[in-house]
Amino acid sequence: MSDKASPLVSVIVPIYNTQEFLPRCLDSILNQLYENIEIILVNDGSTDGSLSVCEKYARKDTRIQIASQPNQGIIAAKKTGIRLCRGTYVIFVDSDDWIEPELLETMVEEIKRSGCKLVCSNVYMDLEDGTVEKKNMIPAGVYETAGIARDLFYYKDGDCYGILPYSVAKLYPGEMLREILENISDEIHYAEDKAIVFSFVFRDIKVCFMDSMYYHYCVRNGSACQSENQNYLVELTAFYKYAKKLFEGHREREHLLRQLGKYLLQETKHAINNKLGLAMPDKPICIQPYQLDPTAFCLQKKKVILYGAGKVGADYYKQIKDCMNMELCGWVDKNYRKYQAEELDVLPIEHIQKTEYDYILVAVRKQTIFEEIKKELSAMGISEEAVIWGRPYGAPYEDSQPQLPASGIDR
């Protein structure tokens, strides 16, 4: 239990039409082991019963205060919250999320131990059909941000964020957060989390990445990130203008602007396929080739048989042919006659037993299908250790993990 000498933590909860989920959120905040908190509920023009839920909880606990305003958007709601708070530290909790009892106590202890300006934790992403872990790619530890600036957006120039770009699950110093929020335009409705996080971490500060995970980030069908939005590109442009100005002032300007361009390209494709009402769900307009998972291979050159000649296999085939570390010694498929009729160099499965190889790379999207193929090959006397698979970049998390939002990150 925390004593009153501990620093005050302000918990800011922006709220818009989340009546159904709000009690779970507020109960989780009130059940924190760390008690020296104030809870600021910002009702941003809700039209359901969210305000009544807030008033009910405020009557039960004096640590809760309510601010109501006409609907102005998420940044405006957070600005209202930061203007009212008195805490040394501040944390945001989205009103449809919830937190485990240990979150605040663990983060406060970490910030006192390390002397950091910012503490970041990992999160659970709760989907309607399961839960997955979302982790910062930067390993747990204490860092000067100047030393990790190149990895904060895309880690090692890959496809994963170095720091989770959510404004939640982070403990901020109140005064610095107040200054940063006042400089972010209310017009940023999309990717506002990134605007806040990047404004912090692209300063020269000390930041702590925790390995623990106590925040539950909930993704609902029908939520804003899942819905059609014809203003998506307009909102994306507002974030781009802010981020570009921020990155241009950084010593890693060239590197960061290139990463921003990569992000904009990905989000524009996502908009065309999913947000603008231009494409049917099963008929995307922007089709990207599946990419090999590089973790499937060692650095030394290997002899590889490619199993599968569908869309994934065709994309892999081109990449293996160009790869210095792989020698393609056969492309096989059960339906080889169909592919041979299309003048492709596809052979029957029996080719495996006549060929020298190091690995059989199974080119399918779903892990469940891979497991079935591996069993079939094992029945043919083929070592299971030689049969490998990695989820293709560009493939959805079907079967191997619950389906994530189309963009994978933003709500």
Number of C-alpha atoms within 10 A of each C-alpha: 9 12 9 11 7 14 15 19 25 26 24 26 26 25 27 24 18 19 20 14 15 24 19 15 20 23 13 15 24 19 13 19 16 23 19 20 23 22 25 25 27 28 24 24 18 18 13 13 14 22 24 11 16 23 14 11 18 17 11 9 12 10 16 19 19 17 16 15 13 10 15 13 18 21 23 23 26 23 20 22 26 24 12 15 21 15 20 14 23 24 22 22 24 21 25 24 21 22 26 15 17 16 21 25 16 16 23 18 12 19 20 11 9 15 14 19 19 23 22 26 25 24 24 17 20 19 18 13 9 11 18 16 12 15 23 21 18 18 13 16 11 16 15 15 19 16 11 15 22 19 21 25 24 20 18 14 16 11 12 17 19 22 24 25 20 21 21 23 25 24 27 26 18 20 14 12 20 18 11 15 20 15 11 18 15 18 16 23 19 24 19 25 21 19 24 19 22 20 19 19 21 20 14 12 14 18 21 25 23 21 14 16 19 18 23 25 24 20 21 14 11 9 11 13 19 18 14 16 15 13 13 17 18 14 17 19 15 18 23 19 11 17 18 15 12 18 19 13 10 16 12 14 16 12 15 23 18 12 18 18 13 15 15 17 12 12 19 17 17 17 24 17 21 22 22 16 14 15 15 10 10 7 10 15 15 12 10 12 14 21 16 23 13 11 9 12 17 10 10 8 13 17 17 22 24 24 25 23 26 14 14 20 23 17 17 23 19 10 15 16 12 11 11 12 16 20 17 17 17 21 25 23 21 15 15 19 14 13 17 12 10 10 9 14 13 24 20 15 18 12 16 21 11 8 11 13 17 16 20 26 23 26 27 23 24 19 18 13 13 20 16 11 16 22 15 13 17 15 11 12 10 16 14 16 11 14 21 16 21 20 21 20 16 14 15 18 18 14 12 12 14 16 17 21 17 17 15 11 16 17 19
